[in-house]
Amino acid sequence: MPNGAARARYFCAMIVVTGAAGFIGSRLLVELQERGYADLVAVDDFSHPEKAGNLDGVKLTARVERSEFPAWIDANEHFIQFIFHLGARTDTTEFDKAIFDELNVRSSQEVWERCAKYAIPLVYASSAATYGDGALGYGDTDDTLSYKLKPLNPYGESKNDFDKWALKQEAKPYFWAGLKFFNVYGPHEGHKGRMASVVYHAFNQITASGRMKLFRSHRPDYTDGGQLRDFVYVKDLCDVCIFLMEHRKNSGIYNLGSGTARTFLDLARGVFTAMGKPEHIEFIDTPIDIRDKYQYFTEAPMEKLRSIGYAKRFHTLEEGIDDYVKGFLLKG
């Protein structure tokens, strides 16, 4: 029988999720609970009522305010089995670098340093926004690429800054993984407003008007609606997170997309089909404030994740949209 600190770890194994009331964090807590995990701890700024419903039905051991989290780790480190650090400022249209430095870099460093000190395994959210316009590719096998990337906005810069900082640290958690999320869609994103997925906005536009508006291409090598993104269903993302928690080997930075780029036309048509509505698509100019920073192609090479044993098939775009629309959006 273990004793002392080891006994505490044996009898209480809390799984902590930051950004817990947000889109991905709340969905991960649902998936963990559905798989039988208990002692779930939610960390967030809980003052936003528009996100409160995301945690309905999740049985939590504790709720911890974001500002109190570092001290809470110090006080409870014996009881923590794993931390998913998903909390971040994710607005790609925000250009105040100081906001991202505080919420995405310094706060993440505080979590990392404690995980290293207390031997707590860690998965944290990076982003495909670190790849910028994709001129250097989307490879995750060469860590030196992080030092050459040029993100297109302060959000992407903050995520890349933390990746670079993590790679340079001598003191590391005994297992850690940074996940470069590509274009995630799925349940619990309604509070995100303009930053919610195109699937979510398509559903609402079609519901209201029977039509879907897509951005017109402003490049001659792409047709209108032919811009390509790697869309990944949030359930697949949660599957990978839970795999890494159970695997706890092969630390590093990993892409997390579907591995297959699809067009916005494909996405729009998938939503019309899932809703049982006739297709009616229109094109509008990309807003000036994001036009010069707009990505026309993203695709996640997934060989690195596959090489460590993740074998589950990802949803196709049509499968993910169908599950999301019929299983969640149409049910309100």
CORVENKA-V645909 format. One record per pair of residues at least 4 apart in sequence whose ideal C-beta (glycine too) atoms are under 7 Angstrom apart, sorted by the first residue. I is the first residue (numbers start at 0). J is the second residue. If there is no record, write none. Layout:
i=I j=J
i=I j=J
This chain:
i=1 j=5
i=1 j=6
i=1 j=9
i=2 j=6
i=4 j=8
i=4 j=77
i=5 j=9
i=6 j=10
i=7 j=11
i=7 j=77
i=7 j=78
i=8 j=12
i=8 j=77
i=11 j=38
i=11 j=78
i=12 j=38
i=12 j=80
i=13 j=38
i=13 j=40
i=13 j=60
i=13 j=78
i=13 j=79
i=13 j=80
i=14 j=31
i=14 j=36
i=14 j=38
i=14 j=39
i=14 j=40
i=14 j=80
i=14 j=81
i=15 j=40
i=15 j=42
i=15 j=79
i=15 j=82
i=15 j=83
i=16 j=24
i=16 j=27
i=16 j=28
i=16 j=41
i=16 j=42
i=16 j=83
i=16 j=85
i=17 j=24
i=17 j=42
i=17 j=43
i=17 j=68
i=17 j=83
i=17 j=84
i=17 j=85
i=17 j=86
i=18 j=23
i=18 j=24
i=18 j=43
i=18 j=85
i=18 j=86
i=18 j=87
i=19 j=24
i=19 j=25
i=19 j=28
i=19 j=41
i=19 j=42
i=19 j=43
i=19 j=54
i=20 j=24
i=20 j=25
i=20 j=41
i=20 j=43
i=20 j=45
i=20 j=50
i=20 j=53
i=20 j=54
i=21 j=25
i=21 j=43
i=21 j=50
i=22 j=26
i=22 j=187
i=22 j=188
i=22 j=191
i=23 j=27
i=23 j=85
i=23 j=183
i=23 j=233
i=23 j=236
i=24 j=28
i=24 j=85
i=24 j=86
i=25 j=29
i=25 j=53
i=25 j=54
i=25 j=187
i=26 j=30
i=26 j=185
i=26 j=186
i=26 j=187
i=26 j=233
i=26 j=237
i=27 j=31
i=27 j=83
i=27 j=237
i=27 j=240
i=28 j=32
i=28 j=39
i=28 j=41
i=28 j=54
i=28 j=57
i=29 j=33
i=29 j=57
i=30 j=34
i=30 j=237
i=30 j=241
i=31 j=36
i=31 j=39
i=31 j=241
i=32 j=36
i=32 j=39
i=32 j=57
i=32 j=58
i=34 j=241
i=38 j=60
i=39 j=57
i=39 j=59
i=39 j=60
i=40 j=59
i=40 j=60
i=40 j=61
i=40 j=63
i=41 j=54
i=41 j=59
i=41 j=62
i=42 j=63
i=42 j=65
i=42 j=68
i=42 j=86
i=43 j=65
i=43 j=86
i=44 j=64
i=44 j=65
i=45 j=62
i=45 j=64
i=49 j=190
i=50 j=190
i=53 j=187
i=63 j=67
i=63 j=68
i=63 j=71
i=65 j=86
i=67 j=71
i=68 j=72
i=69 j=73
i=69 j=109
i=69 j=113
i=70 j=74
i=71 j=75
i=72 j=76
i=72 j=79
i=72 j=113
i=73 j=113
i=75 j=79
i=76 j=117
i=76 j=119
i=79 j=119
i=81 j=120
i=81 j=244
i=82 j=110
i=82 j=114
i=82 j=119
i=82 j=121
i=83 j=122
i=83 j=240
i=84 j=107
i=84 j=110
i=84 j=121
i=84 j=123
i=84 j=124
i=85 j=124
i=87 j=102
i=87 j=103
i=87 j=124
i=88 j=93
i=88 j=98
i=88 j=99
i=88 j=102
i=88 j=103
i=89 j=154
i=89 j=194
i=90 j=154
i=90 j=194
i=91 j=128
i=91 j=152
i=91 j=154
i=92 j=288
i=92 j=289
i=93 j=98
i=93 j=153
i=93 j=154
i=94 j=152
i=94 j=153
i=96 j=100
i=96 j=153
i=97 j=101
i=98 j=102
i=99 j=103
i=99 j=104
i=99 j=153
i=99 j=154
i=99 j=157
i=100 j=104
i=100 j=105
i=100 j=157
i=101 j=105
i=101 j=106
i=102 j=106
i=103 j=107
i=103 j=157
i=103 j=158
i=103 j=161
i=104 j=108
i=104 j=157
i=104 j=160
i=104 j=161
i=105 j=109
i=106 j=110
i=107 j=111
i=107 j=123
i=107 j=161
i=108 j=112
i=108 j=164
i=109 j=113
i=110 j=114
i=111 j=115
i=111 j=121
i=111 j=165
i=112 j=116
i=113 j=117
i=114 j=119
i=114 j=121
i=114 j=172
i=115 j=170
i=115 j=171
i=115 j=172
i=118 j=173
i=119 j=172
i=120 j=172
i=120 j=173
i=120 j=174
i=120 j=175
i=120 j=247
i=121 j=172
i=121 j=175
i=122 j=176
i=122 j=178
i=122 j=240
i=122 j=243
i=122 j=244
i=123 j=177
i=124 j=178
i=124 j=180
i=125 j=129
i=125 j=158
i=125 j=162
i=125 j=177
i=125 j=178
i=125 j=179
i=125 j=252
i=126 j=155
i=126 j=158
i=126 j=179
i=126 j=180
i=127 j=179
i=127 j=180
i=127 j=181
i=127 j=256
i=127 j=297
i=127 j=299
i=128 j=150
i=128 j=152
i=128 j=154
i=128 j=155
i=128 j=158
i=129 j=148
i=129 j=150
i=129 j=155
i=129 j=158
i=129 j=159
i=129 j=162
i=129 j=179
i=130 j=137
i=130 j=148
i=131 j=148
i=131 j=149
i=131 j=150
i=131 j=151
i=131 j=155
i=132 j=151
i=132 j=294
i=133 j=137
i=133 j=294
i=133 j=296
i=133 j=297
i=135 j=144
i=135 j=147
i=135 j=148
i=137 j=254
i=137 j=297
i=137 j=298
i=137 j=299
i=137 j=300
i=138 j=144
i=138 j=300
i=139 j=179
i=139 j=252
i=139 j=253
i=139 j=254
i=139 j=300
i=139 j=303
i=140 j=303
i=142 j=166
i=142 j=252
i=144 j=148
i=145 j=159
i=145 j=162
i=145 j=163
i=145 j=166
i=146 j=163
i=148 j=159
i=150 j=155
i=150 j=156
i=150 j=159
i=151 j=155
i=151 j=292
i=152 j=292
i=153 j=157
i=154 j=158
i=155 j=159
i=156 j=160
i=157 j=161
i=158 j=162
i=159 j=163
i=160 j=164
i=161 j=165
i=162 j=166
i=162 j=177
i=162 j=252
i=163 j=167
i=164 j=168
i=165 j=177
i=171 j=175
i=174 j=247
i=174 j=248
i=174 j=250
i=175 j=250
i=176 j=243
i=176 j=250
i=176 j=251
i=176 j=253
i=177 j=252
i=178 j=253
i=178 j=255
i=179 j=252
i=179 j=253
i=179 j=254
i=179 j=255
i=180 j=236
i=180 j=255
i=181 j=229
i=181 j=231
i=181 j=255
i=181 j=256
i=181 j=297
i=181 j=299
i=182 j=196
i=182 j=228
i=182 j=229
i=182 j=230
i=182 j=231
i=182 j=297
i=183 j=196
i=183 j=231
i=183 j=233
i=183 j=236
i=184 j=196
i=184 j=198
i=184 j=199
i=184 j=230
i=184 j=232
i=184 j=233
i=184 j=319
i=184 j=323
i=185 j=232
i=185 j=233
i=185 j=234
i=185 j=323
i=186 j=233
i=186 j=323
i=186 j=327
i=188 j=195
i=188 j=196
i=188 j=199
i=189 j=195
i=189 j=199
i=191 j=195
i=195 j=199
i=195 j=200
i=197 j=201
i=197 j=263
i=197 j=266
i=198 j=202
i=198 j=266
i=198 j=270
i=198 j=320
i=198 j=323
i=199 j=203
i=200 j=204
i=201 j=205
i=201 j=211
i=201 j=266
i=201 j=267
i=201 j=270
i=202 j=206
i=202 j=270
i=202 j=324
i=202 j=328
i=203 j=207
i=204 j=208
i=204 j=210
i=204 j=211
i=204 j=212
i=205 j=209
i=205 j=210
i=205 j=211
i=205 j=270
i=205 j=271
i=205 j=274
i=205 j=276
i=209 j=276
i=209 j=279
i=210 j=279
i=210 j=281
i=211 j=267
i=211 j=279
i=211 j=280
i=212 j=281
i=212 j=283
i=213 j=224
i=213 j=263
i=213 j=267
i=213 j=280
i=213 j=282
i=214 j=283
i=214 j=285
i=215 j=223
i=215 j=282
i=215 j=283
i=215 j=284
i=215 j=285
i=216 j=221
i=216 j=222
i=216 j=223
i=216 j=225
i=216 j=226
i=217 j=285
i=217 j=290
i=218 j=295
i=221 j=225
i=221 j=226
i=221 j=295
i=223 j=282
i=224 j=262
i=224 j=263
i=224 j=264
i=224 j=280
i=224 j=282
i=225 j=262
i=225 j=264
i=226 j=262
i=226 j=263
i=226 j=295
i=227 j=260
i=227 j=261
i=227 j=262
i=227 j=295
i=227 j=296
i=228 j=260
i=228 j=261
i=228 j=297
i=229 j=256
i=229 j=257
i=229 j=259
i=229 j=260
i=229 j=297
i=229 j=298
i=229 j=299
i=230 j=257
i=230 j=261
i=230 j=266
i=230 j=316
i=231 j=235
i=231 j=236
i=231 j=255
i=231 j=256
i=231 j=257
i=231 j=313
i=232 j=314
i=232 j=319
i=233 j=237
i=234 j=238
i=235 j=239
i=235 j=313
i=235 j=314
i=236 j=240
i=236 j=255
i=237 j=241
i=238 j=242
i=238 j=311
i=239 j=243
i=239 j=255
i=239 j=304
i=239 j=309
i=240 j=244
i=241 j=245
i=242 j=246
i=242 j=309
i=246 j=307
i=246 j=308
i=249 j=307
i=253 j=303
i=253 j=304
i=254 j=299
i=254 j=300
i=254 j=301
i=254 j=303
i=254 j=304
i=255 j=299
i=256 j=298
i=256 j=299
i=256 j=301
i=257 j=313
i=258 j=299
i=258 j=301
i=258 j=313
i=259 j=298
i=260 j=296
i=260 j=297
i=260 j=298
i=261 j=265
i=261 j=266
i=261 j=316
i=263 j=267
i=264 j=268
i=265 j=269
i=265 j=316
i=266 j=270
i=266 j=316
i=267 j=271
i=267 j=280
i=268 j=272
i=268 j=278
i=269 j=273
i=269 j=316
i=269 j=317
i=269 j=320
i=270 j=274
i=270 j=320
i=270 j=324
i=271 j=276
i=271 j=278
i=273 j=320
i=273 j=321
i=273 j=324
i=273 j=325
i=274 j=324
i=285 j=289
i=285 j=290
i=285 j=293
i=286 j=290
i=289 j=293
i=301 j=305
i=302 j=306
i=304 j=309
i=305 j=309
i=314 j=318
i=314 j=319
i=315 j=319
i=316 j=320
i=317 j=321
i=318 j=322
i=319 j=323
i=320 j=324
i=321 j=325
i=322 j=326
i=323 j=327
i=323 j=328
i=324 j=328
i=324 j=329
i=325 j=329
